[in-house]
Structure formats: C-alpha cells, structure tokens
Amino acid sequence: MTPQPAPRTATPEEPLRVAVLGARGRMGSAACTAVEEAPDLELVAALGRGDDLTAVTEAGAEIAIDLTVPSATAENVRWLVEHGIHAVVGTTGWTEETLGALREQLAAADGIGVLIAPNFAIGAVLAMRFAEVAARYYDSAEIIEMHHPNKLDAPSGTARHTAAAIARGRAAAGLGPVPDATEKDPDGARGAVVDGIHVHAVRQQGLVAHEVVQFGGVGEQFVLRHDSFDRVSFMPGVLLGVREVAAHPGLTVGLDGYMDLG
C-alpha cells in the first residue's frame, strides 16, 4: 500500500490533487467544475465509465470523488483505499455488508479517510438533523422523497438516513411504533417501511432531489422540506468533504460528521 502523508492544509500555491470518478455524469460534471473553480484544489483526473483507475494514481491524486453507479462504487472505493487515496463518495447503494467490509479494510489502512454521504446539500443534512430532534415530540412521522426518473435506487439514501435519524429520536424519547391502524394494503399504498418509518418514493420528470418529512401530533402538523433544484446545490458539501476527509481517518457516513451540529 502506498504510504499516506499526514493531512495538510491546501493553498493556491499547493492545492489538493483531486480525481473525479463518474466525471461524465451530471453530478460528476458539476463536481469537476467545482474543483476546477476552487483555488485550493486541482483536478488532476476525470474518469468516466470504463476508464482505468490507474489514471488516478498516475495523476498523483490524493483524494477521489466517487459519483459513479451503485454497482461500481464499492469496488472503486476498495481500490482507492488499497492505493492510499482518500475517498469522498456520493454514490448510493451501499449495504451493511459492503460498509462492514470497508470498515475492516480501513482499520488496516494507515490514516485513510472515506466519507460516504447520502446527500451533499447542506440544507438536506440540516433537515436530517432537525428531523431527529423533532421526532422526539410527535406521535407520527412519514417521509416523502422525490427524485428524477433516472435515479437507480429507491428509497433514496437520504430518505433512509432520515428514517434512521427519526428512529433514533423516537427511541431516545421512549416512543413506540408510529400509530397506524392499516390492516389491508395489497398494492403497497403505505410505502416502504425503513426503521419503522413509512417512506414514499416519487420518480418524475422535472425533479432533481426533494424531501418532505411530516410530523403529526394532536391538533398539529410540523413539516420539514428541502429542495435541490440544481445539482450545483450539492457542490459546497462535496468540497467540504474533499477538504476535510484526510483529517477524519476511517469511515464517516453522512456529511454531518464533518459539520459542527452539536
């Protein structure tokens, strides 16, 4: 394994060397532009589907952004860690099994950091945290996530992460199952159930990435909503991940791990 130097502070004179995997997709293209426009970062490699990953090491990349597809991301990250390269990952499709294997690999990788973020939009990260707080005070909670029709997975990683946050909040408050008297639902109208929370997925032309979290109590409803109208909304979070990943060895799931949210 290639030795990894200690984290350093990037400057315009000595920028962090960044590679983007999935550079020909919409998110990847936006990430390439964001890196190129950042004075403390340098885009040294932009790889599309089928390109050899050795281009990353040949370019001297210190950090790679993976915005590929669920079928490729776990193997890409395994390769990056094996070659001493930090990874910032926005590709969904990770399972407890693949995350466990990555944790084991990172335990033996000296100082390598990996960030897997279900959503890079700062507002979406805040909404997830606010949802965990609000969940303590309401009997009912449901999630509606809405994305473009080319999204490959459902429910979204953001919705799953939000459901987990709500479940943590409810558990901390000693709340039991969400009340629901439904006995018959042959068509699945009540949606998926993730960590005890119903999640409804919409796939529709014209959408990018949107989430509504609805909380219900006696005589009131509280709604959290976040909308990404353009993929540029994800770029501040991507750049935050790139700048911070080397300072956080091991696996971090969720951009909130790099944010001071208490």
LINDAWO-V815471 format. One record per residue. N is the residue number from 0. NEAR is the number of other C-alpha atoms within 10 Angstrom. Layout:
N,NEAR + N,NEAR
//
This chain:
0,10 + 1,12 + 2,12 + 3,16 + 4,12 + 5,11 + 6,15 + 7,12 + 8,13 + 9,15 + 10,11 + 11,11 + 12,9 + 13,13 + 14,16 + 15,23 + 16,21 + 17,26 + 18,29 + 19,27 + 20,27 + 21,25 + 22,23 + 23,17 + 24,15 + 25,12 + 26,19 + 27,23 + 28,17 + 29,19 + 30,29 + 31,24 + 32,14 + 33,18 + 34,23 + 35,15 + 36,12 + 37,13 + 38,15 + 39,17 + 40,22 + 41,20 + 42,23 + 43,22 + 44,21 + 45,21 + 46,19 + 47,16 + 48,13 + 49,7 + 50,11 + 51,9 + 52,15 + 53,11 + 54,15 + 55,24 + 56,17 + 57,10 + 58,14 + 59,14 + 60,21 + 61,22 + 62,27 + 63,26 + 64,28 + 65,27 + 66,25 + 67,24 + 68,18 + 69,15 + 70,12 + 71,14 + 72,21 + 73,22 + 74,12 + 75,18 + 76,21 + 77,17 + 78,14 + 79,23 + 80,22 + 81,17 + 82,19 + 83,22 + 84,28 + 85,28 + 86,29 + 87,27 + 88,28 + 89,25 + 90,22 + 91,24 + 92,18 + 93,16 + 94,10 + 95,8 + 96,9 + 97,14 + 98,15 + 99,13 + 100,13 + 101,19 + 102,16 + 103,13 + 104,16 + 105,20 + 106,13 + 107,12 + 108,20 + 109,17 + 110,20 + 111,30 + 112,23 + 113,29 + 114,27 + 115,21 + 116,25 + 117,24 + 118,26 + 119,25 + 120,23 + 121,19 + 122,17 + 123,25 + 124,25 + 125,15 + 126,19 + 127,26 + 128,19 + 129,17 + 130,25 + 131,20 + 132,17 + 133,18 + 134,25 + 135,18 + 136,15 + 137,19 + 138,16 + 139,19 + 140,26 + 141,22 + 142,28 + 143,18 + 144,23 + 145,22 + 146,21 + 147,15 + 148,13 + 149,10 + 150,15 + 151,12 + 152,11 + 153,19 + 154,22 + 155,23 + 156,19 + 157,22 + 158,28 + 159,20 + 160,21 + 161,29 + 162,27 + 163,19 + 164,20 + 165,28 + 166,24 + 167,18 + 168,21 + 169,24 + 170,14 + 171,13 + 172,14 + 173,9 + 174,15 + 175,11 + 176,13 + 177,15 + 178,9 + 179,8 + 180,6 + 181,7 + 182,6 + 183,9 + 184,9 + 185,7 + 186,7 + 187,9 + 188,9 + 189,15 + 190,17 + 191,16 + 192,15 + 193,17 + 194,17 + 195,16 + 196,22 + 197,18 + 198,24 + 199,22 + 200,18 + 201,15 + 202,16 + 203,13 + 204,9 + 205,10 + 206,16 + 207,18 + 208,22 + 209,19 + 210,25 + 211,18 + 212,22 + 213,18 + 214,20 + 215,16 + 216,12 + 217,8 + 218,5 + 219,8 + 220,12 + 221,12 + 222,14 + 223,16 + 224,15 + 225,19 + 226,16 + 227,17 + 228,12 + 229,12 + 230,17 + 231,17 + 232,16 + 233,20 + 234,20 + 235,15 + 236,22 + 237,25 + 238,19 + 239,16 + 240,27 + 241,25 + 242,19 + 243,17 + 244,23 + 245,25 + 246,15 + 247,18 + 248,19 + 249,22 + 250,21 + 251,18 + 252,15 + 253,21 + 254,23 + 255,20 + 256,14 + 257,17 + 258,15 + 259,6 + 260,10 + 261,5
//
